[in-house]
Amino acid sequence: MDSRLATDETSILTLNQTNEGLYSYDLKGKLIPAAAASEATTNKDKTIYTFKLRDDAHWSNGDDVTADDFEFAWKSAVNPKTGSQYSYLYDGVVKNATDIIAGKKDAAELGIEAIDDETLKVTLEKPVPYFESLLAFSVFFPLNEDFVKEQGADYAKSSENILFNGPYTMKNWDPTSDTWTLTKKQKSIGMLKM
C-alpha cells in the first residue's frame, strides 16, 4: 500500500479510495481538485504550476496535509534508492527528474518546492499537456514524512502502518490477509464530489 511502490491494480484502486493527490476524478470522469483547493495557476508557457492546498485536508491521524507532504513524496518516488517502478511518469516531465532517476542528480533537485504549508510550486521540463492528469495517479500522492520515517521498514505493510488523506480509511489489513475494511470518512472529499 505504499503509493511509491504499488503496481498492482488492487493496491492502486484501494489507494485511490483511501488517499488522494492534488487532483482526482469525479463520478463523471472529470478531473477535479482534490487535495488542491482549486485548479493551479500557471506561468504563460505552462512550465510552472502553483497549487494552493485545501485548509481542511487532514491525514487520518489528524495532521494537516501540507505542501511538504507532496515534496517529500515526489522526491522519494524519483529517488533510485526507493525503487519506484512508476518513477518514469516523472521522467521528462518534472524538472530534473530524468537526471535524478538516472542517478546523475540528487532527489533534492527535483522541480517541486513547498513555498509554505499550503502552497506548492512545481516546475516542469517543458509544457506537458497531460501533466494535471498525472496528479490523480497514486505515485503523485502525498506522504507524511514524519509518519513514514517513524514506521521505517514497516511503512504501509498493514493498515496500522499507513495514513490516509482520502475519502475512506482502511482497517483490518495485514500482509497475510487478502481482506480489509474501508470506512467512509464523515466528510466526502476528492473523487466523491458530484
MIDOSE-1310 file (N, C-alpha, C; in nm, 2 decimals, decimal comma, always signed):
residues 194
mdsr	+0,08/-0,12/+0,00/+0,00/+0,00/+0,00/+0,09/+0,13/+0,00; +0,21/+0,11/-0,03/+0,30/+0,23/-0,04/+0,28/+0,29/-0,18; +0,23/+0,42/-0,18/+0,19/+0,48/-0,31/+0,31/+0,49/-0,41; +0,43/+0,49/-0,35/+0,55/+0,49/-0,44/+0,58/+0,36/-0,50
latd	+0,54/+0,25/-0,44/+0,58/+0,12/-0,48/+0,47/+0,03/-0,54; +0,34/+0,07/-0,52/+0,23/-0,01/-0,56/+0,23/-0,01/-0,71; +0,21/-0,13/-0,77/+0,20/-0,15/-0,91/+0,08/-0,24/-0,96; +0,02/-0,31/-0,86/-0,09/-0,39/-0,90/-0,22/-0,32/-0,89
etsi	-0,32/-0,36/-0,97/-0,45/-0,30/-0,98/-0,52/-0,29/-0,84; -0,52/-0,39/-0,76/-0,59/-0,39/-0,64/-0,53/-0,28/-0,54; -0,40/-0,28/-0,53/-0,34/-0,18/-0,45/-0,37/-0,04/-0,49; -0,36/-0,01/-0,62/-0,38/+0,12/-0,68/-0,53/+0,16/-0,66
ltln	-0,62/+0,07/-0,69/-0,76/+0,10/-0,67/-0,79/+0,13/-0,52; -0,73/+0,06/-0,43/-0,75/+0,08/-0,29/-0,69/+0,21/-0,24; -0,57/+0,24/-0,30/-0,50/+0,37/-0,27/-0,59/+0,49/-0,32; -0,66/+0,47/-0,43/-0,74/+0,58/-0,48/-0,87/+0,60/-0,39
qtne	-0,90/+0,50/-0,32/-1,02/+0,51/-0,22/-0,97/+0,58/-0,09; -0,85/+0,55/-0,05/-0,80/+0,59/+0,08/-0,71/+0,71/+0,08; -0,66/+0,75/-0,03/-0,57/+0,86/-0,04/-0,60/+0,94/-0,17; -0,56/+1,07/-0,17/-0,58/+1,15/-0,29/-0,46/+1,24/-0,31
glys	-0,44/+1,27/-0,44/-0,34/+1,37/-0,47/-0,40/+1,50/-0,49; -0,33/+1,59/-0,56/-0,37/+1,72/-0,59/-0,50/+1,72/-0,66; -0,52/+1,63/-0,76/-0,64/+1,62/-0,84/-0,69/+1,48/-0,83; -0,82/+1,46/-0,86/-0,89/+1,33/-0,87/-0,99/+1,34/-0,98
ydlk	-1,06/+1,23/-1,00/-1,17/+1,23/-1,10/-1,30/+1,22/-1,03; -1,40/+1,29/-1,08/-1,53/+1,28/-1,02/-1,60/+1,16/-1,08; -1,73/+1,14/-1,04/-1,80/+1,02/-1,09/-1,83/+1,02/-1,24; -1,81/+1,14/-1,30/-1,84/+1,15/-1,44/-1,71/+1,15/-1,52
gkli	-1,59/+1,12/-1,45/-1,46/+1,11/-1,52/-1,40/+1,25/-1,55; -1,45/+1,35/-1,48/-1,39/+1,48/-1,50/-1,28/+1,51/-1,39; -1,17/+1,56/-1,44/-1,05/+1,59/-1,35/-1,09/+1,71/-1,26; -1,08/+1,69/-1,13/-1,12/+1,80/-1,03/-1,01/+1,81/-0,93
paaa	-1,01/+1,93/-0,86/-0,91/+1,95/-0,75/-0,95/+1,85/-0,64; -0,86/+1,79/-0,57/-0,88/+1,70/-0,46/-0,81/+1,76/-0,33; -0,68/+1,73/-0,31/-0,61/+1,80/-0,20/-0,58/+1,95/-0,24; -0,59/+1,98/-0,36/-0,57/+2,12/-0,41/-0,71/+2,19/-0,38
asea	-0,70/+2,31/-0,34/-0,82/+2,39/-0,31/-0,89/+2,43/-0,44; -0,82/+2,45/-0,55/-0,87/+2,49/-0,68/-0,77/+2,45/-0,79; -0,80/+2,48/-0,91/-0,71/+2,45/-1,02/-0,58/+2,53/-1,00; -0,47/+2,48/-1,05/-0,34/+2,55/-1,03/-0,34/+2,68/-1,11
ttnk	-0,25/+2,77/-1,07/-0,22/+2,89/-1,15/-0,09/+2,85/-1,22; -0,07/+2,90/-1,34/+0,05/+2,87/-1,42/+0,11/+2,99/-1,48; +0,24/+2,98/-1,51/+0,30/+3,08/-1,59/+0,25/+3,08/-1,73; +0,29/+3,17/-1,82/+0,24/+3,18/-1,95/+0,27/+3,05/-2,04
dkti	+0,39/+2,99/-2,02/+0,42/+2,88/-2,11/+0,38/+2,74/-2,04; +0,32/+2,75/-1,93/+0,27/+2,63/-1,85/+0,38/+2,54/-1,81; +0,49/+2,60/-1,77/+0,60/+2,52/-1,71/+0,61/+2,53/-1,56; +0,54/+2,62/-1,50/+0,54/+2,64/-1,36/+0,40/+2,64/-1,31
ytfk	+0,37/+2,55/-1,22/+0,23/+2,53/-1,17/+0,24/+2,56/-1,02; +0,15/+2,64/-0,97/+0,14/+2,67/-0,83/+0,00/+2,63/-0,78; +0,01/+2,54/-0,68/-0,11/+2,49/-0,62/-0,13/+2,54/-0,48; -0,26/+2,57/-0,44/-0,29/+2,60/-0,31/-0,37/+2,48/-0,25
lrdd	-0,33/+2,43/-0,14/-0,39/+2,31/-0,08/-0,52/+2,35/+0,00; -0,61/+2,26/+0,01/-0,73/+2,28/+0,09/-0,69/+2,30/+0,24; -0,75/+2,39/+0,31/-0,71/+2,41/+0,45/-0,78/+2,30/+0,54; -0,87/+2,22/+0,48/-0,94/+2,12/+0,56/-0,89/+1,98/+0,52
ahws	-0,78/+1,97/+0,45/-0,72/+1,84/+0,42/-0,64/+1,79/+0,53; -0,67/+1,67/+0,58/-0,61/+1,61/+0,70/-0,57/+1,46/+0,68; -0,47/+1,42/+0,74/-0,44/+1,28/+0,75/-0,53/+1,21/+0,85; -0,53/+1,08/+0,84/-0,62/+1,01/+0,94/-0,57/+1,01/+1,08
ngdd	-0,45/+1,06/+1,11/-0,41/+1,08/+1,24/-0,43/+1,22/+1,29; -0,50/+1,31/+1,21/-0,53/+1,44/+1,25/-0,43/+1,55/+1,19; -0,31/+1,51/+1,15/-0,22/+1,61/+1,10/-0,27/+1,67/+0,97; -0,24/+1,80/+0,95/-0,28/+1,86/+0,82/-0,20/+1,80/+0,71
vtad	-0,26/+1,79/+0,59/-0,19/+1,76/+0,47/-0,12/+1,89/+0,42; +0,01/+1,89/+0,41/+0,08/+2,01/+0,37/+0,16/+1,99/+0,24; +0,21/+2,11/+0,19/+0,29/+2,11/+0,07/+0,41/+2,02/+0,09; +0,47/+2,02/+0,21/+0,59/+1,94/+0,24/+0,56/+1,79/+0,22
dfef	+0,43/+1,75/+0,24/+0,40/+1,61/+0,22/+0,41/+1,57/+0,07; +0,37/+1,66/-0,02/+0,39/+1,64/-0,16/+0,53/+1,64/-0,20; +0,61/+1,74/-0,15/+0,75/+1,75/-0,18/+0,83/+1,62/-0,14; +0,80/+1,58/-0,02/+0,87/+1,46/+0,03/+0,84/+1,34/-0,05
awks	+0,71/+1,32/-0,08/+0,66/+1,20/-0,16/+0,72/+1,20/-0,30; +0,71/+1,31/-0,37/+0,76/+1,31/-0,51/+0,91/+1,29/-0,51; +0,99/+1,36/-0,42/+1,13/+1,34/-0,42/+1,17/+1,20/-0,39; +1,09/+1,14/-0,30/+1,12/+1,00/-0,26/+1,09/+0,91/-0,38
avnp	+0,98/+0,93/-0,45/+0,94/+0,85/-0,57/+1,04/+0,85/-0,68; +1,11/+0,96/-0,70/+1,21/+0,96/-0,81/+1,35/+0,92/-0,76; +1,37/+0,91/-0,64/+1,50/+0,86/-0,58/+1,52/+0,72/-0,62; +1,63/+0,68/-0,69/+1,65/+0,55/-0,74/+1,66/+0,45/-0,62
ktgs	+1,69/+0,49/-0,50/+1,70/+0,40/-0,39/+1,56/+0,35/-0,34; +1,46/+0,43/-0,38/+1,32/+0,39/-0,34/+1,28/+0,27/-0,43; +1,32/+0,27/-0,55/+1,28/+0,16/-0,64/+1,14/+0,17/-0,70; +1,09/+0,29/-0,71/+0,95/+0,30/-0,77/+0,95/+0,27/-0,91
qysy	+0,86/+0,17/-0,95/+0,85/+0,14/-1,09/+0,78/+0,24/-1,17; +0,70/+0,33/-1,10/+0,63/+0,43/-1,18/+0,70/+0,57/-1,17; +0,83/+0,57/-1,13/+0,91/+0,69/-1,13/+0,92/+0,75/-1,28; +0,91/+0,66/-1,38/+0,92/+0,70/-1,52/+0,81/+0,80/-1,55
lydg	+0,70/+0,81/-1,48/+0,60/+0,91/-1,50/+0,64/+1,05/-1,48; +0,75/+1,07/-1,40/+0,81/+1,20/-1,37/+0,91/+1,23/-1,48; +0,97/+1,13/-1,55/+1,08/+1,14/-1,64/+1,04/+1,23/-1,76; +1,12/+1,34/-1,78/+1,09/+1,43/-1,89/+0,98/+1,52/-1,86
vvkn	+0,92/+1,51/-1,74/+0,80/+1,59/-1,71/+0,84/+1,70/-1,60; +0,87/+1,65/-1,48/+0,91/+1,74/-1,37/+1,06/+1,77/-1,38; +1,09/+1,89/-1,37/+1,23/+1,94/-1,38/+1,33/+1,85/-1,30; +1,44/+1,81/-1,37/+1,55/+1,73/-1,32/+1,51/+1,58/-1,29
atdi	+1,39/+1,54/-1,31/+1,35/+1,40/-1,28/+1,44/+1,30/-1,36; +1,46/+1,33/-1,49/+1,54/+1,24/-1,57/+1,67/+1,21/-1,51; +1,74/+1,32/-1,48/+1,88/+1,30/-1,42/+1,88/+1,24/-1,28; +1,77/+1,27/-1,20/+1,76/+1,21/-1,07/+1,74/+1,06/-1,08
iagk	+1,65/+1,02/-1,17/+1,62/+0,87/-1,19/+1,74/+0,80/-1,24; +1,82/+0,87/-1,32/+1,95/+0,81/-1,38/+2,06/+0,81/-1,28; +2,04/+0,87/-1,16/+2,15/+0,88/-1,06/+2,25/+0,99/-1,08; +2,22/+1,08/-1,17/+2,31/+1,19/-1,21/+2,29/+1,32/-1,12
kdaa	+2,17/+1,33/-1,06/+2,14/+1,44/-0,97/+2,08/+1,39/-0,84; +2,08/+1,47/-0,74/+2,02/+1,43/-0,61/+1,87/+1,46/-0,62; +1,79/+1,38/-0,55/+1,65/+1,40/-0,55/+1,60/+1,53/-0,49; +1,69/+1,60/-0,42/+1,66/+1,73/-0,36/+1,64/+1,83/-0,48
elgi	+1,70/+1,80/-0,60/+1,69/+1,89/-0,71/+1,57/+1,88/-0,79; +1,47/+1,79/-0,75/+1,35/+1,78/-0,83/+1,27/+1,91/-0,83; +1,21/+1,94/-0,94/+1,14/+2,07/-0,96/+1,01/+2,08/-0,88; +1,01/+2,06/-0,75/+0,90/+2,08/-0,66/+0,94/+2,15/-0,54
eaid	+0,86/+2,24/-0,49/+0,90/+2,32/-0,37/+0,78/+2,36/-0,29; +0,78/+2,33/-0,16/+0,68/+2,37/-0,07/+0,72/+2,52/-0,03; +0,64/+2,61/-0,09/+0,66/+2,75/-0,06/+0,62/+2,78/+0,09; +0,51/+2,73/+0,13/+0,46/+2,73/+0,27/+0,38/+2,61/+0,29
detl	+0,31/+2,59/+0,40/+0,23/+2,47/+0,43/+0,12/+2,45/+0,33; +0,07/+2,55/+0,27/-0,05/+2,54/+0,18/-0,02/+2,58/+0,03; +0,11/+2,60/+0,00/+0,14/+2,64/-0,13/+0,26/+2,55/-0,19; +0,23/+2,50/-0,30/+0,32/+2,40/-0,37/+0,35/+2,45/-0,51
kvtl	+0,48/+2,46/-0,54/+0,53/+2,51/-0,67/+0,59/+2,39/-0,75; +0,55/+2,36/-0,87/+0,61/+2,25/-0,95/+0,66/+2,31/-1,08; +0,78/+2,28/-1,11/+0,85/+2,33/-1,23/+0,87/+2,21/-1,33; +0,82/+2,23/-1,45/+0,83/+2,12/-1,55/+0,95/+2,14/-1,64
ekpv	+0,99/+2,04/-1,71/+1,10/+2,05/-1,81/+1,05/+2,13/-1,93; +0,93/+2,11/-1,96/+0,87/+2,17/-2,08/+0,72/+2,17/-2,06; +0,64/+2,24/-2,14/+0,49/+2,22/-2,13/+0,45/+2,08/-2,15; +0,37/+2,02/-2,07/+0,32/+1,89/-2,08/+0,17/+1,89/-2,07
pyfe	+0,10/+1,87/-2,18/-0,04/+1,88/-2,18/-0,12/+1,79/-2,09; -0,06/+1,68/-2,06/-0,13/+1,58/-1,97/-0,08/+1,58/-1,82; +0,00/+1,68/-1,79/+0,06/+1,69/-1,66/-0,05/+1,68/-1,55; -0,15/+1,76/-1,55/-0,25/+1,76/-1,45/-0,32/+1,62/-1,43
slla	-0,34/+1,55/-1,54/-0,40/+1,41/-1,52/-0,31/+1,32/-1,44; -0,18/+1,34/-1,45/-0,08/+1,25/-1,37/-0,11/+1,27/-1,22; -0,15/+1,39/-1,18/-0,16/+1,42/-1,04/-0,27/+1,34/-0,97; -0,36/+1,27/-1,04/-0,46/+1,18/-0,98/-0,41/+1,04/-0,97
fsvf	-0,28/+1,01/-1,01/-0,23/+0,88/-1,00/-0,15/+0,86/-0,87; -0,15/+0,74/-0,82/-0,10/+0,72/-0,68/+0,04/+0,75/-0,66; +0,13/+0,74/-0,76/+0,27/+0,77/-0,73/+0,29/+0,93/-0,71; +0,19/+1,00/-0,74/+0,19/+1,15/-0,71/+0,12/+1,19/-0,58
fpln	+0,08/+1,09/-0,50/+0,01/+1,12/-0,38/+0,11/+1,17/-0,27; +0,06/+1,24/-0,18/+0,15/+1,29/-0,07/+0,18/+1,18/+0,03; +0,28/+1,20/+0,11/+0,32/+1,11/+0,22/+0,36/+1,20/+0,34; +0,31/+1,16/+0,45/+0,35/+1,23/+0,58/+0,49/+1,19/+0,62
edfv	+0,59/+1,27/+0,60/+0,73/+1,23/+0,61/+0,76/+1,18/+0,75; +0,71/+1,25/+0,86/+0,74/+1,21/+1,00/+0,68/+1,07/+1,02; +0,56/+1,04/+0,97/+0,50/+0,91/+0,99/+0,57/+0,80/+0,92; +0,61/+0,83/+0,79/+0,68/+0,73/+0,71/+0,81/+0,70/+0,77
keqg	+0,89/+0,80/+0,82/+1,02/+0,77/+0,89/+1,00/+0,70/+1,02; +0,89/+0,73/+1,09/+0,87/+0,66/+1,22/+0,84/+0,51/+1,20; +0,77/+0,48/+1,09/+0,73/+0,34/+1,06/+0,85/+0,26/+1,01; +0,94/+0,33/+0,94/+1,06/+0,27/+0,88/+1,02/+0,16/+0,78
adya	+1,08/+0,04/+0,80/+1,06/-0,07/+0,70/+0,92/-0,12/+0,71; +0,84/-0,09/+0,82/+0,70/-0,14/+0,83/+0,60/-0,05/+0,76; +0,65/+0,07/+0,71/+0,55/+0,16/+0,65/+0,47/+0,09/+0,54; +0,34/+0,11/+0,55/+0,24/+0,06/+0,45/+0,23/-0,09/+0,44
ksse	+0,28/-0,16/+0,54/+0,28/-0,31/+0,54/+0,15/-0,36/+0,61; +0,07/-0,27/+0,67/-0,05/-0,31/+0,73/-0,14/-0,18/+0,74; -0,26/-0,20/+0,77/-0,35/-0,08/+0,78/-0,31/+0,00/+0,90; -0,24/-0,05/+1,00/-0,19/+0,02/+1,12/-0,07/+0,11/+1,09
nilf	+0,00/+0,08/+0,97/+0,13/+0,14/+0,94/+0,12/+0,23/+0,82; +0,00/+0,29/+0,80/-0,02/+0,38/+0,69/-0,12/+0,49/+0,73; -0,11/+0,61/+0,68/-0,20/+0,71/+0,70/-0,29/+0,73/+0,57; -0,40/+0,79/+0,59/-0,50/+0,81/+0,48/-0,54/+0,96/+0,48
ngpy	-0,55/+1,01/+0,36/-0,60/+1,15/+0,34/-0,72/+1,16/+0,25; -0,77/+1,04/+0,21/-0,88/+1,04/+0,11/-1,01/+1,01/+0,18; -1,11/+0,98/+0,10/-1,25/+0,96/+0,14/-1,27/+0,84/+0,24; -1,18/+0,74/+0,23/-1,20/+0,63/+0,32/-1,07/+0,60/+0,39
tmkn	-1,09/+0,53/+0,50/-0,98/+0,47/+0,58/-0,98/+0,32/+0,57; -0,87/+0,26/+0,58/-0,86/+0,11/+0,57/-0,83/+0,06/+0,71; -0,90/-0,05/+0,74/-0,88/-0,12/+0,87/-0,87/-0,27/+0,84; -0,82/-0,34/+0,94/-0,82/-0,49/+0,94/-0,74/-0,55/+0,82
wdpt	-0,63/-0,49/+0,78/-0,55/-0,55/+0,67/-0,41/-0,57/+0,72; -0,35/-0,68/+0,69/-0,21/-0,70/+0,71/-0,16/-0,79/+0,59; -0,03/-0,81/+0,58/+0,03/-0,88/+0,47/-0,02/-1,03/+0,45; -0,07/-1,08/+0,56/-0,12/-1,22/+0,55/-0,26/-1,23/+0,51
sdtw	-0,33/-1,12/+0,50/-0,47/-1,12/+0,47/-0,50/-1,06/+0,33; -0,60/-1,11/+0,27/-0,65/-1,06/+0,14/-0,78/-0,99/+0,15; -0,81/-0,95/+0,28/-0,94/-0,88/+0,30/-0,91/-0,75/+0,39; -0,99/-0,66/+0,39/-0,98/-0,54/+0,47/-1,12/-0,47/+0,47
tltk	-1,13/-0,37/+0,55/-1,25/-0,29/+0,56/-1,22/-0,14/+0,53; -1,30/-0,08/+0,44/-1,29/+0,06/+0,41/-1,41/+0,13/+0,48; -1,37/+0,23/+0,56/-1,47/+0,31/+0,63/-1,47/+0,45/+0,58; -1,59/+0,50/+0,54/-1,61/+0,63/+0,48/-1,59/+0,73/+0,59
kqks	-1,51/+0,84/+0,56/-1,49/+0,95/+0,65/-1,62/+1,02/+0,65; -1,64/+1,10/+0,75/-1,77/+1,18/+0,77/-1,78/+1,28/+0,66; -1,68/+1,33/+0,61/-1,69/+1,44/+0,51/-1,63/+1,38/+0,38; -1,72/+1,38/+0,27/-1,67/+1,34/+0,14/-1,59/+1,44/+0,08
igml	-1,47/+1,39/+0,02/-1,38/+1,48/-0,05/-1,33/+1,42/-0,18; -1,26/+1,50/-0,25/-1,20/+1,45/-0,37/-1,29/+1,38/-0,47; -1,26/+1,25/-0,50/-1,33/+1,18/-0,60/-1,48/+1,16/-0,57; -1,52/+1,18/-0,45/-1,66/+1,16/-0,42/-1,75/+1,29/-0,45
km	-1,69/+1,40/-0,48/-1,76/+1,52/-0,52/-1,85/+1,49/-0,64; -1,96/+1,55/-0,64/-2,05/+1,53/-0,76/-2,08/+1,66/-0,82
